[in-house]
Amino acid sequence: MPRFIAENPGASRGGYDPAARLADFAAARHAFAAGASTPRAWLEERLAVIAAREPGVHAFCHLDLAGARAAADQSTARWKAGRPLSALDGCAVGIKDTIDVRDMPSEMNSPIFKGHVPGHDGACVLALRQAGAVILGKTWVPELALGLPPPTRNPHDPRRTAGASSSGSGAVVGAGMVPVAIGNQTGGSLIRPSSFNGIYGFKPTHGALNIGGMHPIAASQDHIGPMAASLDDAWRTAWEISDRAGGHGGHPGLTGTAEPPRSLRPARLCWLRTLGWAQLDEASRTVFGQLLAALEAAGVGIVEAGNDGAVAELETLLLEADRLSNDIVMYEARWPMAAYVEGRHAGKISETGLARLRRGLAMTAQDYRAALAGRDAIRRAVGAIAARVDGFITFASSGPAPIDGLLDGSQEDRADAHLRTGSRSFLSPWSMVGGPSFSLPLFAVDGMPLGLQLLGAPDSDYRLCAVARWLDETMG
């Protein structure tokens, strides 16, 4: 149960109960091994939850019930024979609708892809099938992952957004429909909805998980990762993908083991106050202060701008992170996004999406080089500090999920409509750095979940997960 709970005076409360922990896949796996349950029986329990909750949450854009039941029956036979394919065998998984799943629609909430059904799996989906996971369906995304938001509502308060482009994946886990879903992040699209939905998000090092079969936005910042009911589920899912499909862009994949690491108490953590701190409400500031006090009481040193000049310099650099990240993303998104504006697709992208694309189209190669230089400067500053701390901490979102009041998912089509899903200011820095980050559901503000974000240098995923486990066990 999170110990860090606060409310803003007069604020509207959500329905999040921090004492009600989500059921992860571990209990189901143990029941399968003991013969006390089967993957098919467990799947039917998940489908009952979906039937009860999906009408109010709108997280799945496609469900393949027949395919899921057939896969669960095959998993049942393997468990009865004592030959499960992995620790994920029989686990029902949701897949973000930016990633191809064979024989399922891959429409990305856009008329451009209406009726598009790929004949093969994306790399991560194929890896999960090989591990015995049950691919249950596709989760809602904004238009092409950057335009008009989807109809998905927050499972803890339908007046509120479920987050950014991985909102559907966050909501299916947060609502208890499945213990694992796959999301992706280019700016802030995985960690933020993990925070808003009260779940564990894991954005691995850039390149550590194969993104083959994912609709591209910006190659130098596109990540995929698990959103899960527990840290163990998140690590196991990422490991199976990396072990079976490898990384991308020349990256060999995650290091570590299939078993999640043991907890590791950090000696020092660096507290980063980025641009997002100016957007915080008072209750969120209060719970973070409580966390800092608890960490210091546990013997963890806090390195921050007030006692370290290098951190102060990094925070100054990070004030430009939103702008730099957006410039890089929108310049790299010119293909394929700009191609959709031409020919038979003309008129099929919303004004919300077009407004974002125009920034990239207006940029020159020199503008792009300047943004990359800014990103390189941030990476160098992070690397210097990372060598003497055990991780960086900040929020996973700028407060709890905002109320947008759009109960039916309707949306006015305007240039800034995508911002209703929340600020990316806490997320854009590490999308640029390319290091791993975790969202841990340690806070509750105004009756809604709020995540702690733990960040590390590139390729520190396994060790950072060990620190995340200590935080989850000791501070949670």
C-alpha positions as CSV (number, residue, x, y, z in Angstrom):
1,M,0.0,0.0,0.0
2,P,1.5,3.4,-1.0
3,R,2.3,5.4,2.1
4,F,2.4,8.7,0.3
5,I,-1.1,10.0,0.0
6,A,-2.4,13.6,-0.2
7,E,-5.2,15.7,-1.4
8,N,-5.6,19.2,-2.8
9,P,-8.2,21.3,-1.0
10,G,-11.5,21.2,-2.9
11,A,-10.2,18.9,-5.6
12,S,-12.4,16.4,-7.3
13,R,-11.6,12.9,-6.1
14,G,-11.2,9.8,-8.2
15,G,-12.0,6.2,-7.2
16,Y,-8.4,4.9,-6.8
17,D,-7.9,2.6,-3.8
18,P,-4.2,2.4,-3.1
19,A,-4.7,-0.6,-0.8
20,A,-6.3,-2.6,-3.6
21,R,-3.3,-4.1,-5.4
22,L,-3.7,-5.5,-8.9
23,A,-3.4,-9.2,-9.4
24,D,-0.3,-10.0,-11.4
25,F,0.5,-13.2,-13.4
26,A,2.6,-14.8,-10.6
27,A,-0.4,-16.3,-8.7
28,A,-1.9,-17.7,-11.9
29,R,1.4,-19.3,-12.9
30,H,1.7,-20.9,-9.5
31,A,-1.8,-22.2,-9.7
32,F,-1.2,-23.7,-13.2
33,A,1.9,-25.5,-11.9
34,A,0.0,-26.9,-8.9
35,G,-2.9,-28.0,-11.0
36,A,-5.2,-25.7,-9.1
37,S,-6.2,-23.8,-12.3
38,T,-5.6,-23.7,-16.0
39,P,-4.7,-21.0,-18.5
40,R,-8.2,-21.5,-20.1
41,A,-10.0,-21.1,-16.8
42,W,-7.9,-18.1,-15.9
43,L,-8.6,-16.5,-19.3
44,E,-12.3,-16.9,-18.8
45,E,-11.9,-15.0,-15.5
46,R,-10.1,-12.2,-17.4
47,L,-12.9,-12.1,-20.0
48,A,-15.5,-11.7,-17.3
49,V,-13.6,-8.6,-16.0
50,I,-13.4,-7.3,-19.5
51,A,-17.2,-7.8,-20.0
52,A,-17.8,-5.8,-16.8
53,R,-15.3,-3.0,-17.2
54,E,-14.7,-2.5,-20.9
55,P,-18.0,-0.7,-21.7
56,G,-17.0,2.2,-19.3
57,V,-13.2,2.2,-20.1
58,H,-13.1,1.6,-23.9
59,A,-9.5,0.3,-23.8
60,F,-9.7,-2.4,-26.4
61,C,-10.2,-1.5,-30.1
62,H,-10.2,-5.2,-31.1
63,L,-10.6,-8.5,-29.2
64,D,-9.9,-11.9,-30.6
65,L,-11.8,-14.1,-28.2
66,A,-11.7,-17.3,-30.4
67,G,-7.9,-17.0,-31.0
68,A,-7.3,-16.3,-27.3
69,R,-9.3,-19.3,-26.2
70,A,-7.5,-21.5,-28.6
71,A,-4.1,-20.2,-27.4
72,A,-5.2,-20.7,-23.8
73,D,-6.2,-24.3,-24.5
74,Q,-2.8,-25.0,-26.1
75,S,-1.1,-23.4,-23.0
76,T,-3.3,-25.6,-20.7
77,A,-2.1,-28.7,-22.5
78,R,1.6,-27.6,-22.0
79,W,1.1,-26.9,-18.3
80,K,-0.6,-30.2,-17.7
81,A,2.3,-31.9,-19.5
82,G,4.8,-30.0,-17.3
83,R,6.3,-28.3,-20.3
84,P,5.4,-24.5,-20.2
85,L,7.4,-22.5,-22.7
86,S,8.3,-19.8,-20.3
87,A,7.1,-18.0,-17.1
88,L,4.7,-16.1,-19.3
89,D,3.0,-19.2,-20.8
90,G,-0.8,-18.6,-20.6
91,C,-0.5,-14.9,-19.8
92,A,-3.1,-12.8,-21.6
93,V,-1.5,-9.7,-23.2
94,G,-2.9,-6.6,-24.8
95,I,-1.0,-5.1,-27.7
96,K,-1.0,-1.4,-28.6
97,D,-2.5,-0.7,-32.0
98,T,0.7,0.7,-33.4
99,I,2.2,-2.8,-33.5
100,D,1.2,-5.5,-36.0
101,V,-0.6,-8.6,-34.9
102,R,-1.3,-11.1,-37.6
103,D,-5.0,-11.3,-38.7
104,M,-6.0,-8.5,-36.4
105,P,-6.9,-5.0,-37.6
106,S,-4.1,-2.5,-37.3
107,E,-5.9,0.8,-37.9
108,M,-4.3,3.2,-35.4
109,N,-7.5,5.1,-35.0
110,S,-7.1,6.6,-38.5
111,P,-9.2,6.5,-41.7
112,I,-5.9,6.0,-43.6
113,F,-5.5,2.5,-42.2
114,K,-9.2,1.6,-42.0
115,G,-9.5,-2.1,-42.8
116,H,-5.8,-2.8,-42.7
117,V,-5.1,-6.3,-41.5
118,P,-1.4,-7.4,-41.5
119,G,-0.6,-11.0,-42.3
120,H,2.3,-11.3,-39.8
121,D,3.2,-10.4,-36.3
122,G,5.5,-7.6,-35.2
123,A,8.7,-8.8,-33.6
124,C,7.6,-8.4,-30.0
125,V,4.3,-10.1,-30.7
126,L,6.0,-13.1,-32.3
127,A,8.4,-13.3,-29.4
128,L,5.5,-13.3,-26.9
129,R,3.7,-16.0,-28.8
130,Q,6.9,-18.1,-28.8
131,A,6.9,-17.6,-25.0
132,G,3.4,-19.0,-24.8
133,A,1.6,-15.7,-24.1
134,V,-2.0,-15.4,-25.2
135,I,-2.5,-12.4,-27.5
136,L,-5.9,-11.2,-26.5
137,G,-6.4,-8.1,-28.6
138,K,-5.4,-4.5,-29.7
139,T,-5.6,-1.4,-27.5
140,W,-6.8,2.0,-28.5
141,V,-4.3,4.7,-29.5
142,P,-4.6,8.4,-30.6
143,E,-4.9,8.9,-34.4
144,L,-1.6,7.6,-35.8
145,A,-0.2,7.9,-32.2
146,L,0.1,11.7,-32.4
147,G,-3.3,13.2,-33.4
148,L,-6.8,13.1,-31.9
149,P,-7.0,11.2,-28.6
150,P,-8.9,7.8,-28.4
151,P,-12.1,7.1,-26.6
152,T,-10.3,5.4,-23.7
153,R,-11.2,6.6,-20.2
154,N,-9.3,6.3,-16.9
155,P,-10.4,3.1,-15.0
156,H,-10.3,5.0,-11.7
157,D,-12.4,8.0,-12.9
158,P,-14.1,8.1,-16.3
159,R,-14.0,11.9,-16.2
160,R,-10.2,11.7,-16.6
161,T,-7.9,10.8,-19.4
162,A,-6.0,7.5,-19.3
163,G,-2.9,9.1,-20.8
164,A,-1.0,9.5,-24.0
165,S,-0.8,7.2,-27.0
166,S,-0.4,4.0,-24.8
167,S,-3.6,4.9,-22.9
168,G,-5.4,1.8,-24.0
169,S,-2.6,-0.4,-22.9
170,G,-2.4,1.4,-19.5
171,A,-6.1,1.2,-19.0
172,V,-6.5,-2.6,-19.7
173,V,-3.9,-3.3,-17.0
174,G,-5.2,-0.6,-14.6
175,A,-8.7,-2.0,-14.9
176,G,-7.5,-5.5,-14.0
177,M,-8.5,-6.9,-17.4
178,V,-5.0,-8.3,-18.1
179,P,-1.8,-8.2,-16.2
180,V,0.4,-7.2,-19.1
181,A,0.1,-5.0,-22.2
182,I,2.7,-3.6,-24.6
183,G,3.0,0.1,-25.1
184,N,5.6,2.3,-26.9
185,Q,7.1,5.7,-26.2
186,T,8.7,8.3,-28.4
187,G,8.0,11.3,-26.2
188,G,6.0,10.3,-23.2
189,S,3.6,7.6,-24.3
190,L,4.4,4.7,-22.0
191,I,5.5,6.1,-18.7
192,R,2.8,8.7,-18.4
193,P,-0.2,6.4,-18.8
194,S,1.5,3.9,-16.4
195,S,1.4,6.7,-13.8
196,F,-2.2,7.7,-14.6
197,N,-3.5,4.2,-14.4
198,G,-1.6,3.1,-11.3
199,I,0.5,0.4,-12.9
200,Y,4.2,-0.5,-13.4
201,G,5.7,0.9,-16.7
202,F,9.1,-0.1,-18.0
203,K,10.7,1.8,-20.9
204,P,13.9,-0.2,-21.6
205,T,17.1,1.3,-23.0
206,H,16.5,2.5,-26.6
207,G,17.2,-0.4,-29.0
208,A,17.1,-3.1,-26.3
209,L,13.7,-4.4,-27.5
210,N,13.0,-5.1,-31.2
211,I,10.5,-2.6,-32.6
212,G,10.1,-4.5,-36.0
213,G,6.4,-4.3,-37.0
214,M,5.7,-1.1,-35.1
215,H,4.5,1.9,-37.0
216,P,7.4,4.3,-36.9
217,I,7.3,7.9,-35.6
218,A,11.0,8.9,-34.9
219,A,13.6,6.2,-35.3
220,S,16.1,7.7,-32.8
221,Q,13.6,7.8,-30.0
222,D,11.0,5.0,-30.7
223,H,10.9,2.5,-27.8
224,I,8.5,-0.3,-26.9
225,G,8.0,-1.7,-23.4
226,P,5.7,-3.6,-21.0
227,M,3.0,-2.0,-18.9
228,A,2.2,-4.4,-16.1
229,A,0.5,-5.2,-12.8
230,S,3.8,-5.9,-11.1
231,L,7.5,-5.2,-11.5
232,D,8.1,-8.9,-12.0
233,D,5.6,-9.1,-14.8
234,A,7.2,-6.1,-16.5
235,W,10.7,-7.5,-16.3
236,R,9.8,-11.0,-17.5
237,T,7.8,-9.6,-20.4
238,A,10.7,-7.4,-21.5
239,W,13.2,-10.2,-21.1
240,E,11.2,-12.7,-23.2
241,I,10.9,-10.1,-26.0
242,S,14.6,-9.3,-25.9
243,D,15.8,-12.9,-25.6
244,R,13.7,-14.1,-28.5
245,A,13.6,-11.1,-30.9
246,G,16.7,-9.3,-29.9
247,G,17.2,-5.5,-30.0
248,H,17.1,-3.2,-33.0
249,G,19.5,-0.7,-34.6
250,G,22.5,-2.9,-33.8
251,H,21.6,-3.2,-30.1
252,P,22.2,-6.8,-28.7
253,G,19.3,-6.6,-26.3
254,L,18.8,-6.6,-22.5
255,T,21.5,-7.9,-20.2
256,G,20.7,-9.8,-17.0
257,T,18.6,-12.9,-16.5
258,A,15.0,-14.1,-17.2
259,E,14.4,-14.0,-13.4
260,P,13.9,-10.4,-12.1
261,P,16.7,-9.1,-10.0
262,R,16.8,-9.1,-6.2
263,S,16.3,-5.7,-4.6
264,L,19.2,-3.3,-4.3
265,R,19.3,-0.5,-1.8
266,P,20.7,2.6,-3.6
267,A,23.4,4.5,-1.9
268,R,22.6,7.8,-3.7
269,L,19.7,8.9,-5.9
270,C,19.7,12.1,-8.0
271,W,16.5,14.1,-7.7
272,L,15.8,15.9,-11.0
273,R,13.5,19.0,-11.1
274,T,12.7,19.3,-14.7
275,L,10.4,21.7,-16.6
276,G,7.4,19.7,-15.3
277,W,7.9,20.8,-11.7
278,A,6.4,24.2,-12.5
279,Q,3.2,22.3,-13.5
280,L,2.7,20.4,-10.2
281,D,-0.1,20.9,-7.8
282,E,0.6,21.3,-4.1
283,A,-0.4,17.8,-3.0
284,S,1.9,16.2,-5.5
285,R,4.8,18.3,-4.2
286,T,3.8,17.2,-0.7
287,V,4.0,13.5,-1.4
288,F,7.3,13.8,-3.2
289,G,8.7,15.6,-0.1
290,Q,7.4,12.8,2.0
291,L,9.3,10.3,-0.2
292,L,12.5,12.3,0.0
293,A,12.3,12.3,3.8
294,A,11.6,8.5,3.8
295,L,14.6,7.9,1.5
296,E,16.9,9.9,3.7
297,A,15.6,8.2,6.8
298,A,16.5,4.8,5.1
299,G,20.1,6.0,4.6
300,V,19.8,6.9,0.9
301,G,21.7,10.1,-0.1
302,I,19.8,12.6,-2.2
303,V,21.9,14.4,-4.8
304,E,20.1,17.5,-6.1
305,A,20.7,20.9,-7.5
306,G,20.9,22.5,-4.1
307,N,24.0,20.5,-3.2
308,D,25.5,19.6,-6.6
309,G,26.5,22.1,-9.3
310,A,26.5,19.5,-12.0
311,V,22.9,18.6,-11.3
312,A,22.0,22.3,-11.4
313,E,23.6,22.6,-14.8
314,L,21.8,19.5,-16.0
315,E,18.4,20.9,-14.8
316,T,19.1,24.0,-16.8
317,L,19.8,21.9,-19.9
318,L,16.6,20.0,-19.3
319,L,14.5,23.1,-19.5
320,E,14.9,22.7,-23.3
321,A,14.1,19.0,-23.3
322,D,10.4,19.4,-24.4
323,R,11.3,21.6,-27.3
324,L,14.4,19.6,-28.4
325,S,12.5,16.3,-28.2
326,N,9.5,17.6,-30.1
327,D,11.8,19.0,-32.8
328,I,13.6,15.7,-33.2
329,V,10.4,13.7,-33.2
330,M,8.5,15.8,-35.7
331,Y,11.5,16.1,-38.1
332,E,12.0,12.3,-38.1
333,A,8.2,11.8,-38.4
334,R,8.1,13.5,-41.8
335,W,8.3,10.0,-43.2
336,P,5.9,8.3,-43.2
337,M,3.6,11.0,-41.8
338,A,4.1,13.6,-44.5
339,A,3.5,11.0,-47.1
340,Y,0.0,10.4,-45.7
341,V,-1.0,14.0,-46.5
342,E,-0.4,13.4,-50.2
343,G,-2.4,11.7,-52.9
344,R,-5.4,9.5,-52.0
345,H,-4.9,10.1,-48.3
346,A,-5.3,13.9,-48.6
347,G,-7.8,15.2,-46.0
348,K,-7.6,12.1,-43.8
349,I,-5.4,13.5,-41.0
350,S,-7.1,15.7,-38.4
351,E,-6.1,19.3,-37.8
352,T,-4.6,18.1,-34.4
353,G,-2.3,15.8,-36.3
354,L,-1.5,18.2,-39.1
355,A,-0.6,21.0,-36.6
356,R,2.1,18.7,-35.1
357,L,3.4,17.6,-38.5
358,R,3.7,21.2,-39.7
359,R,6.5,21.8,-37.2
360,G,8.6,19.0,-38.7
361,L,7.9,20.1,-42.3
362,A,9.0,23.6,-41.5
363,M,12.3,22.5,-40.1
364,T,15.6,22.6,-42.0
365,A,18.4,20.1,-41.8
366,Q,20.3,22.7,-39.7
367,D,17.4,22.9,-37.3
368,Y,17.6,19.2,-36.9
369,R,21.3,19.2,-36.3
370,A,20.9,21.9,-33.6
371,A,18.3,19.7,-31.8
372,L,20.6,16.7,-32.0
373,A,23.4,18.7,-30.6
374,G,21.2,19.8,-27.7
375,R,20.3,16.2,-27.1
376,D,23.9,15.2,-27.1
377,A,24.7,17.8,-24.5
378,I,22.0,16.4,-22.2
379,R,23.3,12.9,-22.7
380,R,26.8,13.9,-21.8
381,A,25.6,15.7,-18.6
382,V,23.5,12.7,-17.6
383,G,26.4,10.3,-18.2
384,A,28.7,12.2,-15.9
385,I,26.2,12.2,-13.0
386,A,25.0,8.7,-13.6
387,A,28.6,7.4,-12.9
388,R,28.3,8.5,-9.2
389,V,24.6,7.7,-8.4
390,D,22.4,4.7,-8.5
391,G,19.6,6.3,-10.5
392,F,17.6,9.5,-11.0
393,I,14.2,10.1,-9.5
394,T,11.3,12.4,-10.5
395,F,7.6,12.1,-11.2
396,A,6.2,9.9,-13.9
397,S,3.6,12.6,-14.8
398,S,2.8,16.2,-13.8
399,G,0.3,15.1,-11.2
400,P,-2.6,12.7,-11.4
401,A,-4.6,12.3,-14.6
402,P,-6.3,15.5,-15.5
403,I,-10.1,15.8,-15.8
404,D,-11.1,16.3,-19.4
405,G,-14.8,15.5,-18.9
406,L,-15.0,13.7,-22.3
407,L,-16.9,10.7,-21.1
408,D,-17.6,9.4,-24.7
409,G,-14.1,10.1,-25.9
410,S,-15.3,12.9,-28.2
411,Q,-12.7,15.5,-29.0
412,E,-12.7,18.9,-30.6
413,D,-10.3,18.9,-33.5
414,R,-7.8,21.7,-32.8
415,A,-4.1,22.2,-32.9
416,D,-3.5,21.4,-29.2
417,A,-6.2,18.8,-28.6
418,H,-3.5,16.1,-28.0
419,L,-2.4,18.0,-24.8
420,R,-5.6,16.9,-23.1
421,T,-3.8,13.6,-22.4
422,G,-1.4,15.4,-20.1
423,S,2.0,17.0,-20.1
424,R,5.1,15.2,-21.5
425,S,7.5,17.4,-19.5
426,F,8.5,14.7,-17.1
427,L,9.0,12.1,-19.9
428,S,10.7,13.8,-22.8
429,P,14.2,14.0,-21.1
430,W,14.6,10.2,-20.9
431,S,13.1,9.5,-24.3
432,M,16.0,11.6,-25.5
433,V,18.6,10.2,-23.2
434,G,17.6,6.7,-24.3
435,G,18.2,5.1,-20.9
436,P,15.7,2.9,-19.0
437,S,12.9,4.3,-16.9
438,F,10.3,2.8,-14.6
439,S,7.0,4.1,-13.3
440,L,6.3,2.8,-9.8
441,P,2.7,3.4,-8.4
442,L,3.9,4.8,-5.0
443,F,1.7,7.9,-4.7
444,A,-2.0,8.7,-4.5
445,V,-3.2,12.3,-5.0
446,D,-6.8,13.4,-5.0
447,G,-7.9,9.7,-5.0
448,M,-5.9,9.0,-8.2
449,P,-2.6,7.2,-8.8
450,L,0.6,9.0,-9.5
451,G,3.9,7.3,-10.3
452,L,7.5,7.8,-9.2
453,Q,9.8,7.7,-12.2
454,L,13.1,6.0,-11.7
455,L,15.6,6.6,-14.5
456,G,19.1,5.3,-15.4
457,A,21.9,5.5,-17.9
458,P,21.6,3.5,-21.1
459,D,22.1,-0.3,-20.6
460,S,21.6,-0.2,-16.8
461,D,18.2,-1.9,-17.1
462,Y,18.9,-4.9,-14.9
463,R,20.6,-3.0,-12.1
464,L,17.9,-0.2,-12.3
465,C,15.2,-2.8,-12.0
466,A,16.9,-4.0,-8.8
467,V,16.8,-0.5,-7.4
468,A,13.1,-0.2,-8.5
469,R,12.4,-3.4,-6.6
470,W,13.9,-1.9,-3.4
471,L,11.9,1.2,-3.8
472,D,8.7,-0.8,-4.4
473,E,9.3,-3.0,-1.5
474,T,10.6,-0.4,1.0
475,M,8.7,2.7,0.0
476,G,5.5,1.1,-1.2
